[in-house]
Amino acid sequence: MKQLLCVLICSLSFSVNALAQTSETFDIATFQPPTGWTKQSSPDSVQFSTEDKSSGAYCLITLMKALPGPGDSKENFAAAWELLVKGAVNVGAAPQMFPSNNPEDWALEGGFAPFEKGGEKGVALLYTMSGYGQMVNIMILTNTQAYEANLTAFVESISLKKPEAGKEVNADTEKQQQQPTDSGNGQPSLTQFNWRQTQNRRDIGGFAGYSSNTYQFYGNNAYKFSRVDFQNYAPKYYLENEEGTYKIAGNKITITPKKGIFSSHRIKKEDAPLKSGNLELAAVQYSFEIINLNNNWTLLLSPVDGTETKRDGTFSFWLNGEPRKSYSYNSVNAQGELIR
């Protein structure tokens, strides 16, 4: 294991601008995929994997979609390590960091640690590239140095697209959260947009699925909530739909469901449900605020009692590298596209 770590440290130091020729694009990244590896894509990541069944050797590379960066490059790395690496495998030590690489536009931080999961041992590596208020993450899980050349070629091929002129996002966390002055548009209300959060799930095989929650608030104090859970194995879809009322008092909102149903589906959402039924209904009170985060209006919901809710799932908001007991919902249009 120690020898493997040494080899990977030496081989995986790269510049995000080293791309000479690209063949694929995902989100804002272009890259040269490893030849012959299995590719798996989702709305939030693209993964390449390979294994040698005779020896048990394997390697998984997961390139994530750009996310809002909660702080500077080191804070972004710390937040990503907690969310991505610790969410996928059991690492018993803090990551050992590579030297920082800070070119003119994107700042690169990287680190590694040995992991163990279900008796399987290996090395987890994470690279976080920060710039323009965003961060792009690459997570690598492997138990061998046999794929050293493939890894080096992949990470050195990555190039990131700069935001269009005039659309750069201020990376200062405090400035990100300042409410803009009223210039005629003003701060949006709950009813102006749909609000969505998406979270990936990962296991030792990398990307395992995702969940997407969406709120719609209406002017008559009614709301709708929908949840889509996807996993790689059947049944692939689990759906929830809930309706009820909401009441606002100051910075508190109480959401009271009136009816809710769930269903699971083998392959497609349109398939006849394998199982369905009524949801357990419970009113929840949140503190709420709408902030301008990375040039996107974001709804923060914080349960008053400080505990995670069955409706919203795992807390999803980080600030300055620290998890907060809040849910972060991005403003989206009816098609689910971020509103900038």
N, C-alpha and C positions, 0 to 999 in steps of 0.2 A: 504493500500500500504506500509506504514512504517513497519507494522508487517511482511509482506511478505518479504521485503528487509532484515529485521533482520534474519529471519529464513534461507533464502538462503545464507546469508553471513556466518552464523554459520555452515551450512551443507556442503557447497561446497568448502572447503579447502582440497586439495588432493595432493598426490604425484604421479608424472607420472610413478613411478616404482612400484606401489602398486599391479600390476596384478598378480594374483595367477594362473588363468587358463583363456585362451582366446578361443573364438569361431569364431571370424571373423577378417579379415584383410582388411584394406583399405590403399593404398599407404604405408607409413612407420609405420602406427599405427595398433595395435591390440587391441581389446576391446570386452567387453561383451555387446551385444545390449539389450536394454530394451525389455522385453518379451511382445509380443502382440501389440507393436507399429507398425505403418505403416512405411515402409522403402522406401526411394527413392534415387536412385544413379545417379550420372553423372560422367563424367571424372574428375571433379574437387572437388567433395564433396559427402558425404553420409549424408542423413538426416533421423531422426526418429521423428515421430509426433504422438500425441494422443490428443483426445478431449472428453469432456463430453457435448453432445449436450443439455442435460437437464439444465445444469448449466452455459454453455458457457465457462467452464474452458478448457484450452488447454496448451500444452507445445510442443515446437519445439527445437530439438537439431540438429545442423549442424556441422559436423566434416569436416574440409577443408583439401585438399591436401597440402603437404608441399610446401612452397614458399621460394624463396630467401629472407633472412632477411636483410633489409637495414641498420641495426645498431645493437646496443646491445639490451638486452631483453626489456628494457623500451621503446626504440625507436621503436622496432618492434611492441610492443603493441599499441603504439600511432598511428602508421601507419595503423595497422589492424583495430583499432577502427574507424578511419576516413573512411576507405574503406568499411568495412563489416557492422558495426553497424549503422553508419550514412547513409550508402547506403540503409539500409533496413527499418529503422524506424526513427521517429522524437524524438531525445533525446534533452531535453532542457538544460541539465547541463553536465559539465565534469564528467567523470566516477569517482566514489569513488573506490579507489584501495584497494585490499586485500594485506596483507603482502606478500612480495616476497618470493618465495621458490626456492632456488638455489642449487639443488643437483649437483653432480660432473659433469654430462654431459649436462643435459637440464635445463635451467633456466626458471622458471614459473612466469608469471605476470598475474594478473586477476583484473577485475573491473566490475562495474555495474552502471546502471542508470535507472530511470523510463522512460518510453516512452509513446507516444500517437500517433496513426495513424488511421485516419478515425473514430475517436471517440472511438477507442479501446485503453485501457490502460493496461500496464503491466510492466514487468521488463526485461531489456536486460542485459545479462551477457556475458562477453568475457574472455576466457582464451587463452593466447599465450605462447607457449613453444618454446624457442629459443636454438639452439645448432648447431654447425658444419656449421655455415653460413646459416642455414635454420630456418623457423618458421612454427609451426603447430598451427592452430587456431580452437577453439570450440566456437560457438556462440549459446546461449540459449535465447529463447524468451518464456515467460510464464506470466500468469496472476493469478496464484494460487500457494499455497504451497502444494497442494494435491499430487504432483508428486515428492516431496522432496526426498523420498527414491530411486526412479528410477534415478533421476539425480545424487545423490551421488554415487550410485552403478555404473553408467555408467562412470562418470569421474574418479572414483578411479580405474576402470578396465583398463584404457588406459596405454599402454606401447609403447614406440617409438623405432624403430630400429636404431641402430647406423650405420653411413656410414662404408663401408668396410675399412679395414686398408689401409692407404695410400691415401684415397680419401676424407679425411676431408677437409672442405672448411674454409678458413680463414675468420673469422667473422668481421675483421676490415674493415670498409667501404672504407677507403682510399686505403688500400692494394688491396681490391677487384677490384678497378677501375684502378690500374696501368697496363699499357700495358706490357705484358711479353717481355723479351728480345728475339731477334731472335735466335732460337736454331736450325734452319734448316726448321722449319715449318713456322715461321713468322706470322704476323697478317693476318687473312683471308681477302679476298676481298668480295665485295657485291655479286659477282657471285658464290662464293664457296659453300654457303649454301642456303637453303630456310630460311625465317625469319617469325616467327609466334608470335602473342600475343593472349591470351585468357582471357576474362573477364566474371565473373559470374554476373548475375542479380538476385536481391532478392526483395521480398516483405514481407508483414506481415506473409505470410505462409512459409517463408524461401526461399529455392532455387526456382527461377522462370524460369531460363534458362541461356544461355550463348551465347557469340559471339566469333568467332575465325576468325582472319584476317591473311592472309598469302601473303607475297611478294616473287616473284621469279624474280631475276635480271639476265639478260643474257649478254654475252660478246659483242653482237652487239648493245648494248644500248637499247634493248627492255626489257619490264617488263610485268609481269602478276600479277594481284592482285585478290584474292578471299576472299569472306566473307561468313561465315555460321552463321546464327542466329537460335538458337533453343529456343522454349518456351514450357511449359508444356501443353498448351491448343492449339487446332487447330485454324488456320493453324500452324503447328509445326515448319516448316522450311521456312526461308527467305534466299535467296541466291543472291550473287552478283558476277559477273565476269567482270574484266576490263583488257584491254590491252592498251599499249601505249609505249612511249619512255621516257628515262631519260637522263639527261646531268649533269655531275659533273664538278664543278669549285671550286678548293680548298676544303674547308669543306662544300660546299653547293651542294645540289642535287635538280634539278628541275624535277618533275615528270609530264609528259604531257599525259593524256589519249587520245586515239584515238577512242575507242569504249567501251561501257559498257552496260551490260544487268542485269536485276534483275528478280526474279521469287519467288513466294510463293507456298508452297506445304502443303497439308492438314496433312498427316501422315508421309510419307517417302519422302526423297529427290528425289527418283526415280518416285514418283507419277506425273501425268500430272499436270502442273502448274495451280493453281487457278487464278493467275494473273501474268503477265509478261510485260516487257517493257524496254525501253532504259533509262540508267542512265544519269543524268545531268553531263556533263563533265567540269572539271575546273583544270587547271594546278596549282600545289602547289610547292613552294620552301621550303626546309627544310635545317637546319644545321644538319649534321650527324656525328656520330663517332661510331666506333666499339670498345667495351671495353670487358675485361674479367671480368664478374660479376658472382661470386659464381661458378667458374669453368665452365662457359658456355659463349661462345662468344655471345654478345648481341649488337644489333643494336639500337642506340638511334636516333630517328627522332624528331627534334624540329622545328615546323613551324616558319618561319622567322617572320611572323606577330604576333606570340604569341597566335593565336586563334586555337581552336580545328577544325579539318577538318571533313567534312562529310564522307570522305573515312575511316579515322582511328578511329573516334568516340571520346570517352572520354580519356583525358590524363591518362597515366597508369604508370608513373615512379615516384617513391618516393626516396628521399635521406635524411638520417638523420631525418626521421619522417616528412619531409616536401614534399608536392606535387610539382612536377616540370612540366613545360609546355612542356612535351616531351612524346613520345611514345616509349615503350620498347618492342623490338621484339627479342625473343630467336632464336638462331640458331637451326634448325631442319633438319633432313634428309627427303628424299622423302616420308617416311612413317609417318612423323610428330613427330618423336621421338627426344627428346633433344640430342644434341651432346655434350658430355663431353670430 
